[in-house]
Amino acid sequence: MTYFKPYVDSTGLHIPTYNDILEDMIAAMKQIYGDDIYLDNSSPDYQLLSIFALKQSDTLQALAYAYNARSPETAIGTSLDSVVKLNGIKRKAAGHSTCQVKITGSPFTQITNGAVKDRAGLTWDLPANVVIDSNGTAYTVATCRTAGAVSALAGDIAQIETPTYGWIAVINEVSAVLGNTQETDAQLRQRQAISTANPSQTMLAGTKGAIAALPDVSRYAVYENDTNVGTVTEDNPHGLPAHSVTCVVEGGTNEDVAEAIYLHKGIGCYTNGDVEVQYTDQNDYINTIRFYRPEYKTIYVKCTLKKYVGYMSSIQANVKSAIYDYLAALTIGSDVSASVLANIITDCNPSLTKPIFGIKELKLGLAADAMGVADVAIGYKEIPEPVYDAIEVQVDA
């Protein structure tokens, strides 16, 4: 390309490159001093022109950043934070993992500001007050003090950090719900696009946008049955109640989720779910709002690799991590695809044109003794859960 003056047209801002600017300056110098002027890369004059061209290029790049900062599609960082405020949203900070724990001890023991630890030594805070019931047990939710996607498998949280007389033991019988890392630019742009539905005439879209904007909500699904039939039909494949909205939400507090549903659902619309929250509206009327928390389904995978020339020992661990990452990225109600999983495993080859391994066998299922080659069907309120111990990668020589 040749140098041109910066301009804006229907396709946006156009600026010359560093090389275009430098070549234009060299051409201008030759017009002034003649074509025989020495402007080799090692000459002082060339180096001086390079400095001038770089400064001008840096200025134009800053101009481009400022121009792009006007739109959520092209803004980045703090500029994107400012733009999305026009939609009434802000970037989500890193959330905290939560986990249901079982506390045992003497009946009616009160634990105030208690805390527990996991195997990694991280602290999980209990609610301000927990009272052990007459049977000597109490179930409550512990929140990890460290922000981010902190994992805890069943049995990992088993140490009392704040001893209390009468409190004997703690254990988590289920895995933790992972907290969110700080929202990336791409995630914020996606949520900004959803948020524009909040004031729309489509109440279902508005409900989705409101739930997506809640702190610590990671995954969600919203279903509507606008028919008079509450059984399984072609228009109601999940058999949801007639004239209902069904929300399945991972993360966030029960109260926040219930408020978001109440403020955006249709008039007279039944809210379906097994979690019930009593929400008091502005007229002091108590409304029962229902929704679901997702059910986690451990996915068992057995993969046998066939070695080719050039096979590396690190491939086995890479394949296991790739399988885990694929399962962890699935959303609520997403079936586990055997063909997609096979492609992801194959992509672990450094070069697809010269692979160093192939797939001899791939089986998956919801139980270790019930795996097959077909896709794994996931219910509308279920989430596939990856567990490292449930993923087996073997190598066949």
N, C-alpha and C positions, 0 to 999 in steps of 0.2 A: 504493500500500500504506500501511498504518498501522503505527505502532511496535508491536513485540512483544518480549518477553523472548527472548534467545538460547536455543535449545534444540536437542537432538539427538534424532532419531528414526531410523526404519529407512532413511531416504534420506540421512542425514548431518547435518551441522551447519547450522543456519539462524541468520543474524544479520540485524538490520535494516540498512537503508542509511543513508547520511549524511543524506539528506533526511527519512527517517522519524524519525531521532533529533532533527533540528532542528525539525521540525513538532511533535513531542511536547513539546519544551521550550517552544516558543512557546505551545502550548495550556496548559501548566502555568503559565506566567507570566500568562496572561490569567485563569486561575482564581484566582490570588493577587491580582492587581492590578486585575482587571476587563477587560472587552472593549475599553474605550476607551484602554488603554495603547498608546502610540505605538511600534510595532515595524516601521516601514518599513525597507527595506534599508539606508538611510543612517543609521539611528539607532544610538547607542552600545550600547543594550541588545541590539539585533538582532545587531550585530557581535560582542558578547561571547558571546551564545548560539551564534553560528556557530563561535567558537573552541572552546567547550566541546563542541559536537557533533562537530567535526572530531577533537578529541583522543579522544573516546569511539569514534568510527568507526575511527580508526587502531588503537586498542587491540583492537577486535573483529576487524579485519583481521589483526592479528598472531596473535590467537587462532585464526583460520581457517587461517593458514599452519601453525601448530603442529599443529592437528588433521589437516590434509591431509598433513603430513610423515610420518604413520604408515604410509602405503601407497605402494608404488612407482608406482601409477597416478596419484597426485596430488602426490607429493613433488617438489620442484624443487631444483636446485643441490646444495649440500652435504648437505641433508637426504636427497636421493635417494642420494647417495654412501653415507650411513650405512645406509640401509635395505637396499640391495642387498648389503651385506656379509653379511647373513643368508643369502644364497644363495652365498656364497663367491666373489663377483666384485667387481670395482672398475672405475671409469670408465677407459677407455683414454685414455692421453695421446696427444698428437700423434705419429704415426709418421714414418718417414723413407723417402723414395723410394729405390728401388734400380734399378740398371741394369747389364746385362751390357756389359762393355767389352772391346775387343781391344787388347792391348798388343804392340807390336813392338820389337825391338831385338836386341842380340847374344845368341846362344844362352847359356843358363845364367846370365844376369844376374839377380841377386837384388835385388828392390825391397823395402825395409823401410819400413813406415809411409808408404807413398806416398799421394799425393793428386793429383787432377786437377780441372780447372775446365771449366764449360760456357760457352756463349756469353753467359749472363747474369752471369758472374763468380762463380757459386756454386761452393763447394768440394764435391767428392765424394771420400770416403776409400776407399782400397783396403784389402783385408785386411792384417794385420800383415806377412805375408811372401808375396810373389809371385815365382815363379821362371819366367823365360822358357824355353820348351822348346828342344829341339835344332833345331827349324825356325825359330826366331826369333820365335815368337808365344806369347802366353798369353791365355787367356780367363778373366776373373774378374768378380766383382760389386762395383760401386762403390756406396757408400751416401752419400746427400746429407747434408751436415753440418747443413743447415737443415731443421728439422722441418716437416711438413705435406705437402700435395699438390703437390710441386715437379715440374713436367713437364720432359722432355727428349726431343725428337724425335731420330730417327736422325741422327747427325752432329753433334749439338749439343755433345757432350763430346769435345773434341779438343785440350785444352791441358794440358800437364804442369805441375803446380804445384811439385812437389818433384823437381827434376832429379836423375837418378842416372846415373852413367857406364854406358853400354851401353843405356840406355833411350832409344829414338828417338822413338816416337810412340804415341798412344792415340786410339781412336775408338770410339764406340758405334754398332753396326750396327743396333740395335733401339731402340725407344722405351723409356723408363723405366717401371717399375711404380710408380704413384703411391702415396705414403705417405698415411696417414690424417690428417685434422685431428682435433683433440680431440673425443672422443665427445660428442654432444649428449644432452640429457635424453631426447629421443624415441628415439634409438638405444640408449641405455642401458636404457630401459624395455623395448624390444623384445628386447634380449639377455637381460634378466632373465627375461622370459617363456620364452625358449628354455632358459636355464640350469636351470630347474626340472625339465627332462627329464634332466639329468645323472645323478641317482640313480634314475631311473625303470627299470622293467622292460623298456622298449623300448630295445634297445642302439643301434639306428639313430638314435633321437632323442638318446640320450646322446652318440653320436659327433658329431652335428651341434653340440650344445651345447658340447662340449669344443673343437672346432675354432673355433667362433665366439668363444670366450673367449681365444684365443691373441693375444698382442701382434702388432700390425701385420698381422693377417689382415683383408682388406677384403671379399673376396667368396669364396664357397665353394658347392659343391654336393656332395651325398652321394647315391649311388645304390646300390640293393641288388638283387641277383638271387638270390632264394631258391629258384629252380627247379633241376632237374637238367640243363637245356638251356643250352648256351653259345652258341647261334646266335640270330639275330634271330627272335623270335616275338611274338605279341600281348602276352605277359606279360614279354617281355624285348626291348623295342623297340630298345635300343642294342646288342644282341648282346654283352652282358657275360659274362664267364666264369661257369660254374655255381657256385652257393654262394659268391658273392663280394660284397665291398663296394668301391665305387669312389668315391674322394674326389678332387675337383678343387678345389684351393686356391690362391688368389691372396694372396701376402704370407706373412709368417711364415718362420721358418727351417725347413729340411728336418727337422732333429732334433726341433723342437717339434711339428711336424705329425705326424711318425711316432710320437712318444710318445703323442699324443692318440688317434691311431687304434688303436694297440696296446692301450691301457688300456681302450678302450670297445667294440672290435669283439667279435663273438661268438666262442666257442670253435671252433677249426677253420675259421674263416671266412678265405677267401683274399682278400688285399688286392691290388687290381688297379691297375696304373699303370706308367709308364715311369721314374719317379723311385724309386730303391731306396735305402733307408737300413737299415743294420744296427743294430738296437736290442737292447741287452743288458738282460735282465730281472733281477729280484731274485735269481734262481737262477743268474746268470751264463750263461744260455742266450742265444745270439745268434739273433734273429728278423729275418727280412727283411720289411720293411714297404714297400709300394709305394703310390704315389699319383700323380696327374697335376698338373702345372702347366698353367694354361689357355693355349690357343692364341689369339692375337689376330687377328681378321679385320677388316681395314679396310673400312669401309662407305662406298661412294661414293653421293652424293646429288646430283641435279640438279633444281633447282626453278625454274620460271619463274612469276613473279608477274604478274598483270594489274592495272594501275592503275585505281583508282576515284577519284571526287571526294574531295579532301582528302588524297591520298597524300603521305606524308612520306618524305624521302630516308633517314631513319634506320631505316626499316622493313627495308630489305635486310640491314643488319647485325644487327638484332634477330632476324630469321628464321634467319639463319645460326647465331647463338648458341643459339637455341631448339632447332634441329636437333642441334647439338653436345651440348647438355645432355641431351637425350632419349637419345642414343646412349650417353653416358657413364654414365647411370643404369641401363642394362640389366644384368642379372645373367648369370651363367654359363648358357649354353644357351638364352638368351632370343632368340626370333626377332625380327627387325625388322619391325614391322607398318607397312605403307604407310598404312592407314586411320588408325592412331593418330598417325603422323607428320603426316598431312594435318590432323588436328584440332589438333595442337600448333602447326602453322604458322598455321592460321586464327585460333587464340587470340591471335596477335600483333596482331590488330586492336585498336585502343583500345576499340572498341565493336562487339560482334557484331550488334547491331541496325542499325548503320549502318557497315558495313565500308568501309575505304578501299582494300582490295586483295582479290583472289581468287587462287586457284591455277589457272593455265592448264595447267601440266604438272608432274608429279612422278614422277621415276624414281629407282630405287635398285638397288644390286647390289654384288657383291664385286669388281668390276673396272670401270674407267672405260669400257671398250668392251663391257660386258655388263650394262647397266642396263635394267630393265624396270619395269612398274607393279605387279608382284606382290610379296608379302612375301619377305624374305630369310631363308632357313632357316639356323639356326645349330646346329652340332653340340653334343652334350652336354658336351663339354670345351672349348668355344670361347667367346670373349667378343667381342661387337661392339666394335670400336675406332674412336672418332671421331677424325678427322684434319681440321683446318681446311681444308687444301689439297684435300681430297677432297670438300668440300662446296661446291657451286656454286649460287649464287642469282642469277638474272637477273631483269630487269624488262622486261616487254613493254609498250611504250607503247600 
